Amino acid sequence: MYGIDLHNKKDRYFTIGDNKHQEYTFLPFKRKITVNKVSPVGLELGKFKYEKLNEAEISLHLTYKQENELSALLYDHKEAFSSDKEPLGAIVGHEVEIILNIERPYPPLLRGPAYPESPKSREALEIHIKELLDLGVIRKVCQNEEVEKTTPVIVAWNNGEYRMVGNFGALNTYAVPDRYPISKIQIALAQISQAAYISTMDALKGFYKNVVTLRARKYLRIIVNCGVHMLRWQMAIQEYRGNMTIVHKGGNIDKNADGLSICPLPNSIDNPAYVPEEASPQIPIEGISVTDLNTTFFEEVRNSYTQDKNCSILFQLLTKDYKDNSLIHELDEIWNKSYDEGRFHLLD
């Protein structure tokens, strides 16, 4: 072991170890270093690397220069990535704009009331609303704000898990089609497979998000029994097992465990989504879309809609480019009236 002893003498020198006779001195450093200022960007970049990139998995094959260039690039585009204030990230420059094809006064169809909620669904909705509030996805609409459009939401249950589903059918009817349609999860995964950097994304459920413009957020007000809230994000979830969307007539209750309608599939003990109840109400359906569902239960659901006379006729009508009056007259009166009012839509 070696030690260094420094002796505070007039001619400064130091010795090494036990050899007190051999003296060493430091040579004067002649080159001058001038520091004009410390770059605030450099300080912020260092803070960004320490706080945000300390858990990032950066390739070990990068050189020191390449790693610094990568850190600088991530810092320049840090607004696109999730943070404490923006847990879902924020893609700047691709904000979602919603333009209606009508002017004021807006039709009553755009002002939907809240759906009735069971105690179980009410509790689940309140928990989900709180989570979205904490994430900053939605905000509570104040009582003094003018509310002209509201979209009712329900809770869809599946294997004991729930998710909030909004009935945006009315808004879609009066909205100009989006120039950035949301693709299926398979297409999205193929598109990002060669991406250099990926921000927050749930690949299992195909979670998408885009910021909605300030002007368009007034169109995305959802209503539940605990109040009206405004969406800041456009979001869509495509379940890994496939897509099923059911649009119910306003005011009816959906009691099935997984959000499926109990009509026309009976709410009996043979139904895997059976929910015991005193009476089995018939719930009209305004639109349905079923794709890529291969299990026996969902295959039975698919077949049940073709076996029902009105559903079968309605499907044929919606797939035609013209009005087939002969088919229209075969619909029951209440179905004929709803079809004539344009309340049915075939969802892709």
C-alpha positions as CSV (number, residue, x, y, z in Angstrom):
1,M,0.0,0.0,0.0
2,Y,1.3,3.5,-0.9
3,G,0.6,6.7,0.9
4,I,1.1,10.3,-0.1
5,D,2.4,12.7,2.5
6,L,2.0,16.4,1.8
7,H,4.4,18.7,3.8
8,N,3.3,22.3,4.2
9,K,6.7,23.9,3.5
10,K,7.8,27.0,1.7
11,D,8.8,25.0,-1.4
12,R,5.9,22.8,-1.7
13,Y,6.7,19.1,-2.4
14,F,5.4,15.7,-1.5
15,T,6.9,12.4,-0.7
16,I,5.6,8.9,-1.4
17,G,5.5,6.1,1.2
18,D,8.3,5.8,3.7
19,N,10.9,7.4,1.4
20,K,11.3,10.8,3.0
21,H,14.3,11.7,1.0
22,Q,12.8,11.6,-2.5
23,E,10.8,14.8,-3.0
24,Y,8.3,15.4,-5.8
25,T,6.7,18.6,-7.0
26,F,3.9,19.7,-9.3
27,L,4.8,21.4,-12.6
28,P,2.9,24.7,-13.2
29,F,-0.1,24.4,-15.6
30,K,0.5,27.1,-18.2
31,R,-2.5,26.7,-20.5
32,K,-5.3,29.1,-19.6
33,I,-8.9,27.9,-19.6
34,T,-11.6,30.5,-20.0
35,V,-15.2,29.7,-19.1
36,N,-17.5,32.2,-20.6
37,K,-20.8,30.7,-19.4
38,V,-22.5,27.4,-18.6
39,S,-25.2,26.5,-21.2
40,P,-28.6,26.2,-19.7
41,V,-29.4,23.6,-22.3
42,G,-26.5,21.5,-21.1
43,L,-27.7,21.7,-17.5
44,E,-31.2,20.8,-18.6
45,L,-29.9,17.9,-20.7
46,G,-27.9,16.6,-17.8
47,K,-31.0,16.8,-15.5
48,F,-33.1,15.1,-18.2
49,K,-30.6,12.2,-18.4
50,Y,-30.4,11.8,-14.7
51,E,-34.1,12.0,-14.0
52,K,-35.7,10.5,-17.1
53,L,-33.2,8.3,-18.7
54,N,-31.7,6.6,-15.7
55,E,-33.9,3.6,-16.1
56,A,-33.9,3.6,-19.9
57,E,-32.5,0.5,-21.6
58,I,-30.0,2.0,-24.1
59,S,-28.0,-0.3,-26.3
60,L,-24.6,-1.3,-25.0
61,H,-23.3,-1.3,-28.6
62,L,-23.5,2.5,-28.9
63,T,-20.3,4.6,-28.7
64,Y,-20.0,7.4,-26.2
65,K,-20.7,9.9,-28.9
66,Q,-23.7,8.0,-30.2
67,E,-25.2,7.7,-26.7
68,N,-24.8,11.5,-26.2
69,E,-26.5,12.2,-29.6
70,L,-29.3,9.8,-28.7
71,S,-29.8,11.6,-25.3
72,A,-29.8,15.0,-27.1
73,L,-32.4,13.8,-29.6
74,L,-34.7,12.4,-26.9
75,Y,-34.3,15.7,-25.0
76,D,-35.3,17.7,-28.1
77,H,-38.5,15.6,-28.5
78,K,-39.2,15.0,-24.8
79,E,-42.7,16.5,-25.2
80,A,-43.8,13.4,-27.2
81,F,-42.9,11.1,-24.3
82,S,-44.7,10.4,-21.0
83,S,-43.8,12.5,-18.0
84,D,-45.1,13.1,-14.5
85,K,-47.4,15.8,-15.8
86,E,-48.3,14.0,-19.0
87,P,-48.4,10.3,-18.1
88,L,-49.7,9.3,-21.6
89,G,-47.4,11.4,-23.7
90,A,-48.4,14.1,-26.1
91,I,-47.8,13.9,-29.9
92,V,-47.5,17.5,-31.0
93,G,-48.6,18.4,-34.5
94,H,-51.2,15.6,-34.9
95,E,-54.0,17.0,-32.7
96,V,-57.4,15.6,-33.5
97,E,-59.9,18.1,-35.0
98,I,-63.6,17.5,-34.9
99,I,-65.7,19.5,-37.4
100,L,-69.5,19.1,-37.4
101,N,-71.5,19.3,-40.6
102,I,-74.3,21.2,-38.9
103,E,-74.7,24.6,-37.3
104,R,-76.5,25.8,-34.2
105,P,-79.1,25.0,-32.9
106,Y,-77.9,21.4,-32.5
107,P,-80.4,18.6,-32.7
108,P,-81.6,17.0,-29.4
109,L,-79.9,13.8,-30.4
110,L,-76.5,15.3,-29.5
111,R,-77.7,16.0,-26.0
112,G,-77.8,12.5,-24.5
113,P,-78.8,11.9,-20.9
114,A,-76.8,9.7,-18.6
115,Y,-77.7,6.0,-18.7
116,P,-79.2,4.4,-15.6
117,E,-76.5,2.6,-13.6
118,S,-76.6,-0.4,-11.3
119,P,-74.8,0.1,-7.9
120,K,-72.0,-2.1,-9.3
121,S,-71.6,-0.2,-12.5
122,R,-71.9,3.2,-10.7
123,E,-69.0,2.2,-8.4
124,A,-66.9,1.1,-11.4
125,L,-67.6,4.3,-13.3
126,E,-66.7,6.5,-10.4
127,I,-63.3,4.6,-10.0
128,H,-62.6,4.9,-13.7
129,I,-63.6,8.6,-13.8
130,K,-61.2,9.3,-10.9
131,E,-58.4,7.5,-12.7
132,L,-58.9,9.5,-15.9
133,L,-59.0,12.7,-13.9
134,D,-55.7,11.8,-12.2
135,L,-54.2,11.1,-15.5
136,G,-55.4,14.4,-17.0
137,V,-57.3,12.6,-19.7
138,I,-60.5,14.3,-18.7
139,R,-61.6,17.3,-16.6
140,K,-64.8,18.1,-14.7
141,V,-67.0,20.5,-16.5
142,C,-68.0,23.4,-14.3
143,Q,-71.6,24.3,-13.6
144,N,-71.3,27.7,-15.2
145,E,-70.0,26.3,-18.5
146,E,-72.5,26.0,-21.4
147,V,-73.0,22.4,-22.3
148,E,-74.7,21.8,-25.7
149,K,-73.5,18.2,-26.4
150,T,-73.2,15.2,-24.1
151,T,-72.3,11.6,-24.8
152,P,-73.6,9.0,-22.4
153,V,-71.3,6.2,-21.3
154,I,-71.8,2.7,-19.9
155,V,-69.6,0.1,-18.2
156,A,-68.8,-3.0,-20.3
157,W,-67.9,-6.0,-18.1
158,N,-65.7,-9.0,-19.2
159,N,-64.4,-11.7,-16.9
160,G,-64.8,-9.4,-13.9
161,E,-62.9,-6.5,-15.5
162,Y,-64.6,-3.4,-16.7
163,R,-64.0,-0.5,-19.2
164,M,-65.9,2.6,-20.0
165,V,-67.7,2.7,-23.4
166,G,-69.1,5.8,-24.8
167,N,-72.0,5.9,-27.3
168,F,-70.5,8.4,-29.9
169,G,-73.0,7.3,-32.6
170,A,-74.8,10.6,-32.5
171,L,-71.6,12.6,-32.7
172,N,-70.3,10.5,-35.6
173,T,-73.5,11.1,-37.5
174,Y,-73.0,14.8,-37.6
175,A,-69.1,14.9,-37.7
176,V,-67.0,15.2,-40.8
177,P,-64.8,12.0,-41.1
178,D,-61.4,12.2,-39.4
179,R,-58.5,12.6,-41.7
180,Y,-56.4,10.4,-39.4
181,P,-58.6,7.3,-38.9
182,I,-57.5,5.0,-36.2
183,S,-56.2,1.7,-37.7
184,K,-56.6,-1.8,-36.4
185,I,-54.1,-3.0,-33.8
186,Q,-52.5,-5.4,-36.3
187,I,-51.8,-2.6,-38.8
188,A,-50.5,-0.3,-36.1
189,L,-48.1,-2.9,-34.7
190,A,-46.8,-3.5,-38.2
191,Q,-46.3,0.2,-38.8
192,I,-44.3,0.7,-35.6
193,S,-42.2,-2.5,-35.8
194,Q,-39.4,-0.6,-37.4
195,A,-39.7,2.5,-35.2
196,A,-36.6,3.8,-33.6
197,Y,-38.4,5.1,-30.5
198,I,-41.7,4.2,-29.0
199,S,-43.5,6.2,-26.3
200,T,-46.3,4.9,-24.0
201,M,-48.3,2.1,-25.6
202,D,-50.2,-0.9,-24.4
203,A,-49.6,-3.4,-27.2
204,L,-51.8,-6.0,-25.6
205,K,-55.0,-4.0,-25.8
206,G,-54.0,-1.6,-28.6
207,F,-54.2,1.6,-26.7
208,Y,-54.1,4.8,-28.8
209,K,-54.1,8.4,-27.8
210,N,-54.1,11.7,-29.5
211,V,-54.5,15.2,-28.1
212,V,-57.8,16.8,-29.1
213,T,-57.7,20.5,-30.1
214,L,-59.0,23.1,-27.7
215,R,-61.8,24.0,-30.1
216,A,-63.0,20.4,-30.5
217,R,-63.0,19.4,-26.8
218,K,-66.5,20.9,-26.3
219,Y,-67.8,18.1,-28.6
220,L,-66.3,15.3,-26.4
221,R,-68.3,15.9,-23.2
222,I,-69.3,12.6,-21.6
223,I,-72.1,12.4,-19.1
224,V,-72.5,10.1,-16.1
225,N,-74.6,10.3,-13.0
226,C,-71.6,11.9,-11.2
227,G,-71.5,14.8,-13.6
228,V,-70.3,16.0,-17.0
229,H,-66.6,15.6,-18.0
230,M,-64.6,16.8,-21.0
231,L,-62.2,14.6,-22.8
232,R,-58.7,16.0,-23.6
233,W,-57.7,12.9,-25.6
234,Q,-59.1,10.9,-28.4
235,M,-58.7,7.3,-27.3
236,A,-59.7,3.9,-28.7
237,I,-59.2,0.4,-27.3
238,Q,-59.2,-2.7,-29.5
239,E,-59.3,-5.8,-27.4
240,Y,-56.9,-8.5,-28.3
241,R,-59.8,-11.1,-28.7
242,G,-61.4,-8.9,-31.4
243,N,-63.8,-6.0,-31.6
244,M,-67.4,-5.8,-30.5
245,T,-69.3,-2.5,-30.4
246,I,-73.0,-2.3,-29.5
247,V,-74.9,0.9,-29.5
248,H,-77.9,0.8,-27.3
249,K,-81.0,3.0,-27.5
250,G,-80.7,5.7,-24.9
251,G,-82.3,5.1,-21.5
252,N,-82.0,1.3,-21.5
253,I,-80.0,-0.7,-19.0
254,D,-77.3,-3.2,-20.1
255,K,-77.0,-5.8,-17.4
256,N,-74.9,-8.5,-19.0
257,A,-71.6,-9.2,-17.3
258,D,-69.5,-8.5,-20.4
259,G,-71.4,-5.6,-21.9
260,L,-73.2,-7.6,-24.5
261,S,-76.9,-7.1,-25.0
262,I,-79.3,-9.7,-23.7
263,C,-81.4,-9.4,-26.8
264,P,-81.7,-11.4,-29.0
265,L,-79.5,-13.9,-27.0
266,P,-81.7,-14.8,-24.1
267,N,-80.6,-13.9,-20.6
268,S,-80.9,-17.5,-19.5
269,I,-78.8,-19.9,-17.5
270,D,-77.4,-21.2,-20.8
271,N,-76.0,-17.8,-21.6
272,P,-72.3,-17.5,-20.3
273,A,-73.1,-13.9,-19.5
274,Y,-76.2,-14.7,-17.5
275,V,-77.3,-12.2,-14.9
276,P,-80.1,-13.2,-12.6
277,E,-83.0,-10.7,-12.6
278,E,-86.6,-10.5,-11.8
279,A,-87.7,-9.6,-15.3
280,S,-85.9,-10.0,-18.6
281,P,-86.4,-6.7,-20.5
282,Q,-86.0,-6.6,-24.3
283,I,-83.3,-4.0,-25.2
284,P,-83.5,-2.6,-28.7
285,I,-80.2,-2.4,-30.5
286,E,-79.2,0.5,-32.8
287,G,-76.0,-0.9,-34.3
288,I,-73.6,-3.8,-33.8
289,S,-70.2,-4.8,-35.1
290,V,-68.6,-8.2,-34.4
291,T,-65.2,-9.2,-35.9
292,D,-62.6,-11.8,-35.2
293,L,-64.4,-13.5,-32.4
294,N,-63.8,-17.3,-32.6
295,T,-64.9,-18.7,-29.3
296,T,-68.1,-20.7,-29.1
297,F,-70.0,-18.2,-27.1
298,F,-69.3,-15.2,-29.4
299,E,-70.0,-17.4,-32.4
300,E,-73.4,-18.1,-31.0
301,V,-73.9,-14.4,-30.5
302,R,-73.0,-13.7,-34.1
303,N,-75.4,-16.4,-35.3
304,S,-78.2,-15.2,-33.1
305,Y,-78.3,-11.9,-35.0
306,T,-78.7,-13.6,-38.3
307,Q,-81.5,-15.8,-37.0
308,D,-83.5,-12.8,-35.8
309,K,-85.8,-11.6,-38.6
310,N,-85.4,-7.8,-38.0
311,C,-81.7,-8.0,-37.4
312,S,-81.2,-10.1,-40.6
313,I,-83.3,-7.6,-42.7
314,L,-81.6,-4.6,-41.2
315,F,-78.1,-6.0,-42.0
316,Q,-79.2,-6.5,-45.6
317,L,-80.5,-3.0,-45.8
318,L,-77.4,-1.4,-44.3
319,T,-75.1,-3.2,-46.8
320,K,-77.0,-2.0,-49.8
321,D,-76.2,1.3,-51.6
322,Y,-79.9,2.0,-52.1
323,K,-83.1,1.8,-50.2
324,D,-84.8,-1.5,-50.8
325,N,-88.5,-0.7,-50.1
326,S,-89.5,-4.3,-50.2
327,L,-87.2,-5.2,-47.4
328,I,-88.1,-2.1,-45.4
329,H,-91.8,-3.1,-45.4
330,E,-90.8,-6.4,-43.9
331,L,-89.5,-4.8,-40.8
332,D,-91.7,-4.6,-37.7
333,E,-93.3,-1.2,-37.1
334,I,-90.9,0.0,-34.4
335,W,-87.9,-1.1,-36.4
336,N,-89.3,0.4,-39.6
337,K,-89.8,3.7,-37.7
338,S,-86.2,3.7,-36.3
339,Y,-84.7,2.9,-39.7
340,D,-86.7,5.7,-41.3
341,E,-85.3,8.1,-38.7
342,G,-81.8,7.0,-39.6
343,R,-81.0,5.6,-36.2
344,F,-79.3,2.5,-37.5
345,H,-75.6,2.4,-38.5
346,L,-73.4,-0.4,-39.7
347,L,-70.2,-0.2,-37.8
348,D,-66.9,-1.4,-39.4
